Amino acid sequence: FGNIEAIIRKYADRKDKLEIVANDLGLLHLAAKKYSAVTKLSLGRLLGDFLKTAPDAFLQKFFSEHGVSGIEADSPELLHRYARLQNLSFTYHIPFSHMAVTRYCPWENHWTGEKCRYTCLGKAKKLEEKRLRRPLRLVNCGYFLEDGKIPESGRIDRIVYSPSVNR
């Protein structure tokens, strides 16, 4: 976490709090315990998906203890799941919903852990398979499903539009 801490320290003296979207429990804990005075924490889409089955009482206490004030969502299910909890802001990502991660790099033909040359940066692959309802997009090490619709119900405070490259 040395690089992350360097970034937080660099911007910590700013007037506005630095917003951190955490998809890792370690980063969430670090920011909450060491930098709570200068950061605003949101639960990222991956961590939100991971914690979605936890009981409301656990989540409310966990969010309170760690200063989580926002949720990032990319599916109506995540939006509705966390809407039951108090005092959270909601960011909704379109047009792609995160489906899974991979540790295999099709651009360089190896598993992560080997030397990465970052040839995937700025690229996407469209993956089509007749058993899928819609094609998947592989961007960096994540698989995404295109939806593009903003849910009609549910509170959304901010929308993040991230079009894929090489559509």
N, C-alpha and C positions, 0 to 999 in steps of 0.2 A: 504493500500500500504506500510505499515511499513516494511514487510519482503522484498519486492522488493527493497525499498530504501536501506535497509541494505546490500543487495547483490550489488547494484550499488556502494554504498560507499566503500564496501570492495575491489572492483576491479577498482575503479575510478582512482587510482593513477598509473595504468598500462600504459605502453607506447602506446599500441594499444587501439583504442576505443572499448568499450564493445558493441557487437551487440545485439540489443533487437528486437525481433519479437513481435509486439503488435497486439493482437486480441481484444483489449479493448480501447475505446476512452479515458478513464481516464488514463490508463498507457501511452498511446501515448502522451497525453497532459503533464503529469508529467515529463516524460523523456525529452520532447522537451523544456519545460520551466525551469526545474531545473538542468538538467544534459546534456544539448546539447553539452557541451565541451568534454564530456567523453563518449558519446554514439553515435552509428550509428543505425538509426531506419529503420526498414522494416515493411511494412504492412503485417500482417499475413493472412492466407487463409480465415479465417472466416470474418475478418474485410474487406478484399478485396472483398469478395463476397457481403457483406452488402453494400459497397460503389460503386459497379460496375455500378449502374444506374445513378449516379451523373454526371452532365455535365463535360466535360473535363476542362473547365475554372475554375470551382469550385475545382476540384481535383488538378489541377496544383497549384492553390493558397494555398489550404489546405496542400498539400505536402511540398510546399516551406516554409510556415509558421511553420510547425512542423518538418522540417528537414528530411522528409521521403525520403530515397534514394534507397529503394529496395522494391520489391513486391515478396511475396511468392505465388505461384500458384500450383494448382494440376489438372487443366483442361485446355485444349486448349482455351476454351472460356475466362477464366480469363487472360491467357497469352496474347491473342490477344486484349482483352479489354484495358489493361493497356499499351500495346506496343505503342499506339498513343501518350503517354505522354513522355516528354523529361527527360533525365538524371536519369533514373531508372535502377537499376540492377535487374535481374530476377533469382529467385530460383525456380526450378520445383521439386515437390515431386512425387515420384513413389514408389510403384505400386498402392497406394490407393488414391482415391479422397474423400474428406470429403463431406458427404451428409447432415447430420443433427446431432443435439445433443439431448440427452435425460436426463431427470431428474429422471428417474426410474432406480433403480439398480436391475438387474435380479440376480445378485450374492447374494445379501443380502435381496432381496424381499422387498424393501421399496423405497420411494421417497427421493431424497436428501433433506437435511434439518434435517432429522433424523440423528442419530449418524452413521457416516460412519466408517467402519472397514477396508476399502481399500482392500477388498478381490479380487478386479478386477485387481490389479496391476500385470502385467506380463501375463495377460490372454486375450483371445479374444474368441468371440462366432461367429460362422458362422450361419447366419440366411437365410434360404431358403424359398421361397414362389413362387408358380408357376406363379404368376402375375409379378414377377420381372424378368428382363432380365438376371441378374446375381445375385448371392448371395451377401448379405450385410455382413459386419463384424462389430461387436460391440467391440470396444476397449475403455476401460475406459467409458466415457460417450458420445462417438461419434460413429456415423454410417458411415462406409466407403464402397465405391464401388471399387472393384479391376479393374484396367485397365492395368497398367504396361507399357504402351507405351509412349515413349517420342515423342512429336509432331515433325513432319518434318519441319514445318515452325514456325517462331517466334524466337526471340532472348532469349537464355537461358545462363546465366552466371555460374550457379552452379546447380547441381542435388543432391537432397537428396533422398537416397534410404532407406526406412523404412519398412523392411519386417515385417509382423504381426507375433506375436508369436502364437503358436498352430494352424497353418494353417491347 
